[in-house]
Amino acid sequence: MAKRLLVCLLYILVALGLCGCWNYRGLDQVNIVVGIAVDFDKENNEYKMSYEVADLLTAEKRSNIGSRIITSEGKNLFDAARNAKKKELNRLYFGSSYVLVISQQFAEKEGIFDAIEWFLRDGECRETMCVALSQEDTAAVILKKDEKMSGIMSSIIHEIITKDKSVTASTIHMQLYDIYNMLKSKGNAAILPALRKTKNGDREVTEANGSAVFKGDKLAGFLTPEESRYVLFAEDKLEGGILTLDMLGRETDDISLEIFRSDTKKSFSYQQERLKVKIESSIDVSVAENHEELDLTNEEVIKRIEEAAEVMIEEKIKAVVAKVQQEYQADIFNFSDMVYKRDLKLWEELEPHWDEVFSNIEIEVSSKVHIVNSGFIK
Amino acid sequence: MKKGKVTFNQVMFSIVLFNFGSSVVMGVSTSVGQEAWIPILLATLAAIPMFLIYGRIITMFPEKDIFDITDILFGKICGKICIALFTWYAIHLCALVLRNFSEFTQISAMPETPQLPIMILMILTTIYMARSGVRTLGKWSIAVFFFVVFVVLFTFVTSIPQAKVDDLLPIGEHTGAQFAESTFQIFSFPYAETVIFLGLAGSFKKNDSPYKLFLYALAIILVVFLLVFFRNLTLLGPTMMRANYFPSYVTARIIGISDFLARIESTISSNFLFAGIVKITVCLLVASKGLASLFGLKDYRILVLPLGMFAMALCCILYKNTMEMFAFLKYYPYYAFPFQVILPLFIWGCGELYLRRQKQERNI
């Protein structure tokens, strides 16, 4: 009996010794990074990184968790990340980062691939981190909070970008691994949400301002929030948003349609050495605003609104595709991937001169708008 | 039940888990990207005759290990050579799996922890299990099989909302040679590694048909491999899948249903751990049995600990780094071919001749 007891005791002792791990780090021993901004300092040829870290120490019971900014420099990303330790008590921990903001200069000169590679390779960062481009002079300024604001800036940015497609539909949500896949896919182009600083009342806040287009991993240009919406249309990533229409032919838009469901199909055909892409969009909307009190019970009126919306969508999608084709020549719509996946032979034929083919693709858009209701009022 | 015998289900599940061992995490060969389901199917087809041969060897000599069989067929010296070869393969495989496991742990969870303590913990557990015998292994297999399969199903279902089925296209991008290579890879790692189970055949029950045993196990493995492949591909996309060392693990990191069901990658690690234990234990058991019969010892148990230590030492010197480990995978099929195919074929052929001659003798 005594022996058995001793054995049991030994088991417990051994078990106690074995739990926990070699790499143990307490919460108080790490700086939890929630957002990262990457800049490149041309003069010193150095990477400048800014991290927003959750400030657990100053958080009081009633208030939200605050945050502060840490900056560091280094020869490359990891070097910079570790150099932060030179002025900090604790090491940086990247496991909970929400966003990665890349500066415009960096994207033009170095290319965004340089900025995302380390994050994918390192075990700590998550592949689902949200990536964005700063339209300001630096990326760091995006993470800066107004003094009057509390909370965590990166978390706010993350919310803005992830919820955008179903609320405002003005930018595009891209995760780290999406970017990698896009850059490595046949199109070799990418699109990222663009962020800028703006005034909101008396506060300076960060705003999503359309999207940035990349050819290869170099910045090619920007799309406005409205253009970005039609990119979402074409990409079948739209889940909501508002369309406004002018039914009476005046300057102001008098009808708002709220999008409930959107479905886009893309197909292509190849005739006489010319690629033709067909984009078919179909959406369900409700009439959300009706300034001129058009009679919505009248079938004719509903039909007129639907047709006007269809024409508008068709034109806008065509316009944005044409802009990307002509100005940026970056295949952000993944047309190349579509051809590659559905018709391998044709793709092999087109691949060598894809850039040229892409700029000359003939786009045909058809759109179907279906008004499902008009709110509380007839 | 006679002592030291394992039931049908126990053996079947341990064969299944043995096959999952390292491949569920390392991902079955992904060299042909989106078309990898074709080599998976082809390799399964190729594995059927091989598994039938393994089954035939067991039915020819019921309740005998491969070590007894070679002894009967080839006599003292040639038999010993066969036993030595087979034992070497078992111990080497044991070290390989152990190394996979420690490399994976280091990259995924504990970058600063040296690999040695991870290996020590793992090998001690498996030594303990191997010493406890085949039945303990069988019970363990049943216990964890359902967990492992549940995790695969669960991650498959939760990945559906994010899946891009389009990624399965295009079909026909790769050449026949690439398919053949990939098929050979999957055939030898992990399917034909099942040859190790011939060393445990003495513990199978006489009435259980070994054919059924191997083929049922193969069917389960095929289904799970396909699920794993579809999940990884549709979530990661072919480029990301090919670029990753451990696609399943990364897939689980990406799976997220709103905020509350996310970060479930530890389930994949535990899968690897549970199935890995089975694989290492089986290898260790067979190696010990082989060594025991090589030196004519009655009890293999005393050899488990030293052999385990040997496997660990071997595992440390196998590769210089992770890249080498994955590079070796390319050559592994050629290295393993003699053990997986030639040796069993040889034993099978000789066995048939032996049986025929015995029959003739009896008839005379």
Interface residues (C-beta under 8 A of the other chain):
Chain A: L18 C21 W22 N23 G123 R126 E127 T128 Q175 Y177 Y180 N181 K184 S185 Y340 K341 R342 D343 L344 W347
Chain B: I107 S108 A109 M110 P111 E112 T113 P114 P117 L121 D166 L169 P170 G172 E173 L236 G237 T239 M240 A243 V250 R253 I254 G256 A262
